[in-house]
Amino acid sequence: MDVSSKIAVVTGGACSVGYGISSILAKHGANVVVADIRVNEFEDISHEIASFGNKCLTVHLDVTDPNSIRDVIGKVIATFGRIDILVNNAGVLAGPGWVDRDECTDDDWELTYKVNVRGTELVTNAAMPYMKERNYVKIINVASVAGRQATVINPPYAVSKAGVISLTRTMAMDLAPYNINVNAVCPALIWTPMWRELAQKWARIKPELHGFSETEIFAKMVSARIPLNRPQTPEDIGNLVTFLASDSARNITGQAINVDGGSRAD
């Protein structure tokens, strides 16, 4: 999985799954642009990338703001002159306060679409002119196994991730003439702040889970849903992203690949 000297842009790249992606790309030789709205998380990932001897550029990015996106892409081109790898990882679970609500609101639907789907499309389109010039770029979108299945606890998130999978396939066909590969990665159960919120929601609405901690609920979900009986990690996602970003995956495009311990082995 050699991505030596490649310039990789990772949205939402400062913590959780994004941290794992940024770190593994750097471990295998990439210079990484960590673009995130959470600027207070930049220090740790900057040190991590530097420990591998790679360059790191940290930039504030709001994927819902076209001006913010243009500024980031401009800084990347001014600093490195090109983009070789684009990882659209920035995402949200729902609107603020969703854990305490019984029903999804318009804000949940609008925010998940605006960040997860539209944000992926806006960032990609802003980088498109520079990527087409390269005639050899890898785009990896982070979706979810939730986009492949029905859910009653958070439909807006599942629908948005289904949209990311569909968008990935559309982009792959559109950009193939420019030798640009586009694929999606679909994680299942990873212990993150997002999943902590989900566990809180489960504990509130499921009587059989009352009294259990968030980590205990997570462990129960892993045991019930993952045949390999272990959760996935941010590094697992980073490993697949790095493979898809490498020359080893030159003939893989338009795919949505699960990293799920067998939960969707159907």
BALOBA-1460 file (C-alpha; in Angstrom, 3 decimals):
// residues 266
<rec num="1" residu="m" x="0.000" y="0.000" z="0.000"/>
<rec num="2" residu="d" x="2.556" y="2.538" z="-1.136"/>
<rec num="3" residu="v" x="1.300" y="6.125" z="-1.322"/>
<rec num="4" residu="s" x="4.714" y="7.693" z="-0.912"/>
<rec num="5" residu="s" x="4.871" y="11.428" z="-1.646"/>
<rec num="6" residu="k" x="1.182" y="11.539" z="-2.598"/>
<rec num="7" residu="i" x="-0.853" y="14.548" z="-1.514"/>
<rec num="8" residu="a" x="-3.940" y="13.388" z="0.353"/>
<rec num="9" residu="v" x="-6.826" y="15.590" z="1.485"/>
<rec num="10" residu="v" x="-8.954" y="14.093" z="4.262"/>
<rec num="11" residu="t" x="-12.137" y="15.912" z="5.248"/>
<rec num="12" residu="g" x="-13.118" y="15.389" z="8.857"/>
<rec num="13" residu="g" x="-9.588" y="14.078" z="9.243"/>
<rec num="14" residu="a" x="-8.703" y="15.225" z="12.758"/>
<rec num="15" residu="c" x="-10.374" y="12.658" z="15.016"/>
<rec num="16" residu="s" x="-12.152" y="9.296" z="15.249"/>
<rec num="17" residu="v" x="-12.345" y="7.556" z="11.848"/>
<rec num="18" residu="g" x="-10.741" y="10.551" z="10.162"/>
<rec num="19" residu="y" x="-7.757" y="10.326" z="12.505"/>
<rec num="20" residu="g" x="-7.291" y="6.668" z="11.593"/>
<rec num="21" residu="i" x="-7.451" y="7.467" z="7.872"/>
<rec num="22" residu="s" x="-5.027" y="10.398" z="8.106"/>
<rec num="23" residu="s" x="-2.612" y="8.402" z="10.256"/>
<rec num="24" residu="i" x="-2.525" y="5.285" z="8.079"/>
<rec num="25" residu="l" x="-2.100" y="7.331" z="4.888"/>
<rec num="26" residu="a" x="0.861" y="9.094" z="6.499"/>
<rec num="27" residu="k" x="2.274" y="5.793" z="7.759"/>
<rec num="28" residu="h" x="2.422" y="4.608" z="4.158"/>
<rec num="29" residu="g" x="4.122" y="7.737" z="2.888"/>
<rec num="30" residu="a" x="1.464" y="10.340" z="2.068"/>
<rec num="31" residu="n" x="1.613" y="14.020" z="2.901"/>
<rec num="32" residu="v" x="-1.770" y="14.727" z="4.462"/>
<rec num="33" residu="v" x="-4.038" y="17.762" z="4.458"/>
<rec num="34" residu="v" x="-6.287" y="17.422" z="7.493"/>
<rec num="35" residu="a" x="-9.390" y="19.489" z="6.756"/>
<rec num="36" residu="d" x="-11.831" y="19.630" z="9.643"/>
<rec num="37" residu="i" x="-14.317" y="21.919" z="11.346"/>
<rec num="38" residu="r" x="-12.912" y="20.834" z="14.745"/>
<rec num="39" residu="v" x="-9.720" y="22.876" z="14.821"/>
<rec num="40" residu="n" x="-9.126" y="22.043" z="18.503"/>
<rec num="41" residu="e" x="-8.333" y="18.469" z="17.404"/>
<rec num="42" residu="f" x="-5.479" y="19.424" z="15.067"/>
<rec num="43" residu="e" x="-2.533" y="19.120" z="17.475"/>
<rec num="44" residu="d" x="-2.631" y="15.356" z="18.021"/>
<rec num="45" residu="i" x="-3.024" y="14.406" z="14.366"/>
<rec num="46" residu="s" x="-0.306" y="16.870" z="13.331"/>
<rec num="47" residu="h" x="2.136" y="15.215" z="15.742"/>
<rec num="48" residu="e" x="1.076" y="11.768" z="14.538"/>
<rec num="49" residu="i" x="1.695" y="12.592" z="10.883"/>
<rec num="50" residu="a" x="4.985" y="14.313" z="11.668"/>
<rec num="51" residu="s" x="6.142" y="11.185" z="13.533"/>
<rec num="52" residu="f" x="6.151" y="9.366" z="10.190"/>
<rec num="53" residu="g" x="8.299" y="12.089" z="8.632"/>
<rec num="54" residu="n" x="5.514" y="13.427" z="6.422"/>
<rec num="55" residu="k" x="4.189" y="16.914" z="5.823"/>
<rec num="56" residu="c" x="0.884" y="17.881" z="7.389"/>
<rec num="57" residu="l" x="-1.303" y="20.866" z="6.562"/>
<rec num="58" residu="t" x="-4.226" y="21.485" z="8.913"/>
<rec num="59" residu="v" x="-7.038" y="23.701" z="7.661"/>
<rec num="60" residu="h" x="-10.465" y="24.650" z="8.933"/>
<rec num="61" residu="l" x="-13.186" y="23.283" z="6.652"/>
<rec num="62" residu="d" x="-16.955" y="23.483" z="6.730"/>
<rec num="63" residu="v" x="-18.140" y="21.141" z="3.976"/>
<rec num="64" residu="t" x="-21.503" y="22.907" z="3.849"/>
<rec num="65" residu="d" x="-19.900" y="26.257" z="2.964"/>
<rec num="66" residu="p" x="-18.726" y="26.665" z="-0.661"/>
<rec num="67" residu="n" x="-16.477" y="29.577" z="0.318"/>
<rec num="68" residu="s" x="-14.761" y="27.507" z="2.999"/>
<rec num="69" residu="i" x="-14.270" y="24.678" z="0.507"/>
<rec num="70" residu="r" x="-12.775" y="26.988" z="-2.127"/>
<rec num="71" residu="d" x="-10.387" y="28.460" z="0.443"/>
<rec num="72" residu="v" x="-9.182" y="24.999" z="1.488"/>
<rec num="73" residu="i" x="-8.660" y="23.737" z="-2.046"/>
<rec num="74" residu="g" x="-6.831" y="26.975" z="-2.849"/>
<rec num="75" residu="k" x="-4.505" y="26.489" z="0.138"/>
<rec num="76" residu="v" x="-3.786" y="22.897" z="-0.859"/>
<rec num="77" residu="i" x="-2.881" y="23.859" z="-4.418"/>
<rec num="78" residu="a" x="-0.814" y="26.835" z="-3.239"/>
<rec num="79" residu="t" x="1.088" y="24.609" z="-0.784"/>
<rec num="80" residu="f" x="1.501" y="21.365" z="-2.718"/>
<rec num="81" residu="g" x="0.503" y="22.151" z="-6.293"/>
<rec num="82" residu="r" x="-1.757" y="19.141" z="-6.694"/>
<rec num="83" residu="i" x="-4.209" y="16.679" z="-5.150"/>
<rec num="84" residu="d" x="-3.547" y="12.953" z="-5.600"/>
<rec num="85" residu="i" x="-5.995" y="11.500" z="-3.079"/>
<rec num="86" residu="l" x="-9.285" y="12.915" z="-1.836"/>
<rec num="87" residu="v" x="-11.026" y="11.263" z="1.108"/>
<rec num="88" residu="n" x="-14.529" y="12.558" z="1.790"/>
<rec num="89" residu="n" x="-14.925" y="11.501" z="5.399"/>
<rec num="90" residu="a" x="-16.693" y="14.452" z="7.063"/>
<rec num="91" residu="g" x="-20.096" y="13.404" z="8.327"/>
<rec num="92" residu="v" x="-22.765" y="13.836" z="10.976"/>
<rec num="93" residu="l" x="-25.191" y="11.437" z="12.628"/>
<rec num="94" residu="a" x="-28.142" y="13.811" z="13.040"/>
<rec num="95" residu="g" x="-29.049" y="17.282" z="14.194"/>
<rec num="96" residu="p" x="-28.188" y="18.595" z="17.675"/>
<rec num="97" residu="g" x="-30.283" y="17.086" z="20.440"/>
<rec num="98" residu="w" x="-31.445" y="14.070" z="18.434"/>
<rec num="99" residu="v" x="-30.633" y="11.650" z="21.270"/>
<rec num="100" residu="d" x="-33.425" y="13.145" z="23.376"/>
<rec num="101" residu="r" x="-36.069" y="13.210" z="20.637"/>
<rec num="102" residu="d" x="-38.487" y="10.414" z="19.806"/>
<rec num="103" residu="e" x="-38.914" y="11.433" z="16.165"/>
<rec num="104" residu="c" x="-36.529" y="12.722" z="13.510"/>
<rec num="105" residu="t" x="-36.989" y="16.373" z="12.637"/>
<rec num="106" residu="d" x="-36.562" y="18.414" z="9.482"/>
<rec num="107" residu="d" x="-33.227" y="19.562" z="10.910"/>
<rec num="108" residu="d" x="-32.035" y="15.934" z="11.112"/>
<rec num="109" residu="w" x="-32.969" y="15.300" z="7.493"/>
<rec num="110" residu="e" x="-31.532" y="18.565" z="6.214"/>
<rec num="111" residu="l" x="-28.252" y="18.446" z="8.128"/>
<rec num="112" residu="t" x="-27.396" y="14.829" z="7.320"/>
<rec num="113" residu="y" x="-28.034" y="15.459" z="3.625"/>
<rec num="114" residu="k" x="-26.206" y="18.783" z="3.643"/>
<rec num="115" residu="v" x="-23.060" y="17.397" z="5.290"/>
<rec num="116" residu="n" x="-22.927" y="13.735" z="4.270"/>
<rec num="117" residu="v" x="-24.138" y="13.892" z="0.666"/>
<rec num="118" residu="r" x="-23.979" y="17.463" z="-0.536"/>
<rec num="119" residu="g" x="-20.716" y="18.072" z="1.329"/>
<rec num="120" residu="t" x="-19.094" y="15.137" z="-0.454"/>
<rec num="121" residu="e" x="-20.283" y="16.455" z="-3.806"/>
<rec num="122" residu="l" x="-19.244" y="20.069" z="-3.136"/>
<rec num="123" residu="v" x="-15.717" y="19.200" z="-2.017"/>
<rec num="124" residu="t" x="-15.202" y="16.845" z="-4.951"/>
<rec num="125" residu="n" x="-16.465" y="19.385" z="-7.466"/>
<rec num="126" residu="a" x="-14.221" y="22.112" z="-6.054"/>
<rec num="127" residu="a" x="-11.179" y="19.866" z="-6.424"/>
<rec num="128" residu="m" x="-12.275" y="18.509" z="-9.801"/>
<rec num="129" residu="p" x="-10.363" y="20.861" z="-12.141"/>
<rec num="130" residu="y" x="-7.077" y="20.049" z="-10.393"/>
<rec num="131" residu="m" x="-7.792" y="16.332" z="-10.224"/>
<rec num="132" residu="k" x="-8.640" y="16.135" z="-13.911"/>
<rec num="133" residu="e" x="-5.309" y="17.770" z="-14.717"/>
<rec num="134" residu="r" x="-3.503" y="15.026" z="-12.803"/>
<rec num="135" residu="n" x="-5.126" y="12.265" z="-14.877"/>
<rec num="136" residu="y" x="-4.474" y="9.861" z="-12.026"/>
<rec num="137" residu="v" x="-6.377" y="10.521" z="-8.797"/>
<rec num="138" residu="k" x="-8.091" y="8.373" z="-6.176"/>
<rec num="139" residu="i" x="-11.315" y="9.500" z="-4.488"/>
<rec num="140" residu="i" x="-12.592" y="7.544" z="-1.500"/>
<rec num="141" residu="n" x="-15.921" y="8.398" z="0.118"/>
<rec num="142" residu="v" x="-16.736" y="7.169" z="3.606"/>
<rec num="143" residu="a" x="-20.272" y="5.768" z="3.646"/>
<rec num="144" residu="s" x="-21.640" y="3.170" z="6.094"/>
<rec num="145" residu="v" x="-23.279" y="-0.241" z="6.178"/>
<rec num="146" residu="a" x="-26.276" y="1.776" z="7.405"/>
<rec num="147" residu="g" x="-26.663" y="2.887" z="3.801"/>
<rec num="148" residu="r" x="-27.348" y="-0.722" z="2.797"/>
<rec num="149" residu="q" x="-30.084" y="-1.563" z="5.291"/>
<rec num="150" residu="a" x="-33.314" y="-0.325" z="6.809"/>
<rec num="151" residu="t" x="-33.237" y="1.382" z="10.182"/>
<rec num="152" residu="v" x="-35.886" y="2.846" z="12.441"/>
<rec num="153" residu="i" x="-33.619" y="4.589" z="14.941"/>
<rec num="154" residu="n" x="-32.065" y="7.135" z="12.560"/>
<rec num="155" residu="p" x="-33.480" y="7.065" z="9.010"/>
<rec num="156" residu="p" x="-31.887" y="10.380" z="7.895"/>
<rec num="157" residu="y" x="-28.384" y="9.022" z="8.510"/>
<rec num="158" residu="a" x="-29.044" y="5.731" z="6.721"/>
<rec num="159" residu="v" x="-30.623" y="7.494" z="3.748"/>
<rec num="160" residu="s" x="-27.726" y="9.954" z="3.529"/>
<rec num="161" residu="k" x="-25.185" y="7.138" z="3.482"/>
<rec num="162" residu="a" x="-27.180" y="5.332" z="0.790"/>
<rec num="163" residu="g" x="-26.878" y="8.602" z="-1.104"/>
<rec num="164" residu="v" x="-23.098" y="8.571" z="-0.661"/>
<rec num="165" residu="i" x="-22.951" y="5.059" z="-2.124"/>
<rec num="166" residu="s" x="-25.060" y="6.104" z="-5.119"/>
<rec num="167" residu="l" x="-23.023" y="9.291" z="-5.577"/>
<rec num="168" residu="t" x="-19.817" y="7.230" z="-5.513"/>
<rec num="169" residu="r" x="-21.024" y="5.052" z="-8.389"/>
<rec num="170" residu="t" x="-22.132" y="8.073" z="-10.400"/>
<rec num="171" residu="m" x="-18.794" y="9.830" z="-9.876"/>
<rec num="172" residu="a" x="-16.896" y="6.681" z="-10.837"/>
<rec num="173" residu="m" x="-18.604" y="6.501" z="-14.218"/>
<rec num="174" residu="d" x="-18.302" y="10.236" z="-14.814"/>
<rec num="175" residu="l" x="-14.608" y="10.451" z="-13.959"/>
<rec num="176" residu="a" x="-13.353" y="7.196" z="-15.459"/>
<rec num="177" residu="p" x="-12.281" y="8.944" z="-18.714"/>
<rec num="178" residu="y" x="-9.894" y="11.038" z="-16.597"/>
<rec num="179" residu="n" x="-8.326" y="7.944" z="-15.012"/>
<rec num="180" residu="i" x="-9.867" y="8.832" z="-11.658"/>
<rec num="181" residu="n" x="-10.946" y="5.964" z="-9.412"/>
<rec num="182" residu="v" x="-13.883" y="6.569" z="-7.070"/>
<rec num="183" residu="n" x="-14.853" y="4.101" z="-4.352"/>
<rec num="184" residu="a" x="-16.693" y="4.064" z="-1.038"/>
<rec num="185" residu="v" x="-15.823" y="2.442" z="2.269"/>
<rec num="186" residu="c" x="-18.678" y="1.235" z="4.479"/>
<rec num="187" residu="p" x="-17.790" y="0.804" z="8.161"/>
<rec num="188" residu="a" x="-20.072" y="-1.005" z="10.594"/>
<rec num="189" residu="l" x="-19.471" y="-0.777" z="14.354"/>
<rec num="190" residu="i" x="-16.655" y="1.521" z="15.486"/>
<rec num="191" residu="w" x="-16.494" y="3.011" z="18.970"/>
<rec num="192" residu="t" x="-16.566" y="6.766" z="18.329"/>
<rec num="193" residu="p" x="-18.348" y="9.793" z="19.833"/>
<rec num="194" residu="m" x="-21.058" y="9.197" z="17.218"/>
<rec num="195" residu="w" x="-21.594" y="5.654" z="18.431"/>
<rec num="196" residu="r" x="-21.684" y="6.839" z="22.036"/>
<rec num="197" residu="e" x="-24.641" y="9.047" z="21.066"/>
<rec num="198" residu="l" x="-26.277" y="6.116" z="19.316"/>
<rec num="199" residu="a" x="-25.854" y="3.961" z="22.429"/>
<rec num="200" residu="q" x="-27.449" y="6.698" z="24.528"/>
<rec num="201" residu="k" x="-30.397" y="6.687" z="22.150"/>
<rec num="202" residu="w" x="-30.737" y="2.904" z="22.320"/>
<rec num="203" residu="a" x="-30.608" y="3.043" z="26.127"/>
<rec num="204" residu="r" x="-33.433" y="5.570" z="26.181"/>
<rec num="205" residu="i" x="-35.843" y="3.896" z="23.756"/>
<rec num="206" residu="k" x="-35.187" y="0.183" z="24.416"/>
<rec num="207" residu="p" x="-36.484" y="-0.990" z="27.810"/>
<rec num="208" residu="e" x="-34.237" y="-4.059" z="27.711"/>
<rec num="209" residu="l" x="-31.181" y="-1.786" z="27.578"/>
<rec num="210" residu="h" x="-32.113" y="0.460" z="30.496"/>
<rec num="211" residu="g" x="-29.335" y="0.554" z="33.077"/>
<rec num="212" residu="f" x="-26.564" y="-0.494" z="30.700"/>
<rec num="213" residu="s" x="-23.638" y="1.832" z="29.967"/>
<rec num="214" residu="e" x="-22.850" y="3.044" z="26.456"/>
<rec num="215" residu="t" x="-19.861" y="0.685" z="26.197"/>
<rec num="216" residu="e" x="-21.945" y="-2.263" z="27.400"/>
<rec num="217" residu="i" x="-24.595" y="-1.517" z="24.780"/>
<rec num="218" residu="f" x="-21.906" y="-1.270" z="22.122"/>
<rec num="219" residu="a" x="-20.476" y="-4.639" z="23.169"/>
<rec num="220" residu="k" x="-23.959" y="-6.189" z="22.981"/>
<rec num="221" residu="m" x="-24.415" y="-4.834" z="19.446"/>
<rec num="222" residu="v" x="-21.041" y="-6.226" z="18.392"/>
<rec num="223" residu="s" x="-21.897" y="-9.649" z="19.819"/>
<rec num="224" residu="a" x="-25.319" y="-9.684" z="18.144"/>
<rec num="225" residu="r" x="-24.371" y="-8.298" z="14.738"/>
<rec num="226" residu="i" x="-20.722" y="-9.065" z="13.969"/>
<rec num="227" residu="p" x="-19.893" y="-12.709" z="13.093"/>
<rec num="228" residu="l" x="-16.197" y="-12.117" z="13.827"/>
<rec num="229" residu="n" x="-17.317" y="-10.880" z="17.246"/>
<rec num="230" residu="r" x="-15.078" y="-7.831" z="17.328"/>
<rec num="231" residu="p" x="-15.643" y="-4.173" z="16.502"/>
<rec num="232" residu="q" x="-13.932" y="-2.364" z="13.698"/>
<rec num="233" residu="t" x="-11.374" y="0.386" z="14.334"/>
<rec num="234" residu="p" x="-10.492" y="3.695" z="12.679"/>
<rec num="235" residu="e" x="-7.259" y="2.030" z="11.581"/>
<rec num="236" residu="d" x="-9.230" y="-0.703" z="9.794"/>
<rec num="237" residu="i" x="-10.899" y="2.012" z="7.733"/>
<rec num="238" residu="g" x="-7.569" y="3.733" z="7.169"/>
<rec num="239" residu="n" x="-6.066" y="0.501" z="5.861"/>
<rec num="240" residu="l" x="-8.770" y="0.037" z="3.241"/>
<rec num="241" residu="v" x="-8.708" y="3.716" z="2.265"/>
<rec num="242" residu="t" x="-4.938" y="3.535" z="1.802"/>
<rec num="243" residu="f" x="-5.225" y="0.388" z="-0.312"/>
<rec num="244" residu="l" x="-7.848" y="2.036" z="-2.524"/>
<rec num="245" residu="a" x="-5.600" y="5.097" z="-2.801"/>
<rec num="246" residu="s" x="-2.624" y="3.026" z="-3.934"/>
<rec num="247" residu="d" x="-1.630" y="1.723" z="-7.346"/>
<rec num="248" residu="s" x="-2.633" y="-1.752" z="-6.181"/>
<rec num="249" residu="a" x="-6.279" y="-0.690" z="-6.615"/>
<rec num="250" residu="r" x="-5.853" y="0.861" z="-10.057"/>
<rec num="251" residu="n" x="-8.626" y="-1.295" z="-11.552"/>
<rec num="252" residu="i" x="-11.121" y="-0.918" z="-8.715"/>
<rec num="253" residu="t" x="-13.735" y="1.796" z="-9.170"/>
<rec num="254" residu="g" x="-17.417" y="2.341" z="-8.489"/>
<rec num="255" residu="q" x="-17.386" y="-0.039" z="-5.518"/>
<rec num="256" residu="a" x="-18.770" y="0.281" z="-1.994"/>
<rec num="257" residu="i" x="-16.716" y="-2.048" z="0.191"/>
<rec num="258" residu="n" x="-17.825" y="-3.116" z="3.665"/>
<rec num="259" residu="v" x="-15.465" y="-3.191" z="6.628"/>
<rec num="260" residu="d" x="-17.900" y="-4.879" z="8.981"/>
<rec num="261" residu="g" x="-16.620" y="-8.155" z="10.401"/>
<rec num="262" residu="g" x="-19.148" y="-10.048" z="8.280"/>
<rec num="263" residu="s" x="-22.292" y="-8.245" z="9.431"/>
<rec num="264" residu="r" x="-23.464" y="-7.806" z="5.832"/>
<rec num="265" residu="a" x="-22.334" y="-11.171" z="4.491"/>
<rec num="266" residu="d" x="-25.399" y="-11.528" z="2.290"/>
